[in-house]
């Protein structure tokens, strides 16, 4: 699919879609709880659907309802997978893979894990080695299918904190399925700590409590996350998925660029989601922001360059880079090394997309250096099968002087299938073909 955008400001209010990050976690908890759970979730996406499909393959029965999902747990249907090799298709979802892998090992299921796009090349170490050390049998990483067999033992797992927090989250989500106390020891600093907080909040909503202790030795500072033995998932009956700050960030970025402003509703302004920091980052760039109840609003003002460390919020780089293109001076976006391991190498694809439209962006080591311009000239962008690149190009198009064509625009379905529909609701002029 291609999207052709004729530049004009976006304005108005749009409800936030459901948080993909929290949906993954709540669906997993519900799939292994003691009874059925109803999950309120106002949207779905390709990534959420991948987790649903994997959980169904593992014996849960998850169905769509008018307001979200009904989850009949694994315990009621687990005999279906007891004597067969199960196929688990993670699609292009890194979260699904990194959560489902330790869960499969905790269950002792014989499975072939599949994936698409760049997922096979996205790293699994050191989670991979920790699972093998605990008793799992895993085929060589780097290609699919990834064959999994054997059952891991409870005990002590060790991870560095400067790799994906999804490894830690995956082990914590698997811990209630193990017959004993589980400890995950992480060397500080722990990047993307906010996502671990989301995991702990999801676990707590299903009656699983995670205890944290910190210790400093001559080797460094370590945080131990402990899930006690006999900590089964217990359903609260009904839970809700909060609004998603990662995708709301694109609309707030759009509000900064032109027009009277854009509001996003149905957000938790006290959410532990790390991407809530979009408000602080846009304020640093000079945007006009306001908050009221469950609504955040961004409007244009004089944009000025600044330095932003994104080590705890790497998914914010595309919308922030779109805004920084129009900030007076030179903006430095640092701490972005993990962008190379996303659906695309986002250091390269952010740079290529914005420069194709007339921006002035370059890469220095693992940082983006962005020289502000008054406007973009328009042109054609290859979204590189990366949903956030497609959305970034659509937002940057607001300040172009001629149309912007986005190739492979359908990749937004990974996290936000109705993105271009909502773009039009806010007044955007977009034609899909």
Buried (B, 14 or more C-beta within 10 A) or exposed (E): BBBBBBBBBBBBBBBBBBBBBBBBBBBBBBBBBBBBBBBBBBBBBBBBBBBBBBBBBBBBBBEEEEEBBBBBBBBBBBEBBEEEEBEBBBBBBBBBBBBBBBBBBBBBBBBBBBBBBBBBEBBBEBBBEBBBBBEBEBBEBEEBBBBBBBBBBBEBBBBBBBBBBBBBBBBBBBBBBBEEBBBBBBBBBBBBBBBBBBBBBBBEBBBBEBEEEEEEEEEEBBBBBBBBEEBEBBBBEEBBBBBBBBBBBBBBBBBBBBBEBBBBBBBBBEBBBBBBBBBEBBBBBBBBBEEEEBBBBBBBBEBEBBEBEBBBBBBBBBBBBBBBBBBBEBBBBBBBBBBEBBBBBBBEBBBBBBBBBBBEBEBEEBBBBBBBBEBBEBBBBBBBBBBBBBBBBBBBBBBBEBBBBBBBBBBBBBBBBBBBEBBBEBEBEBEEE
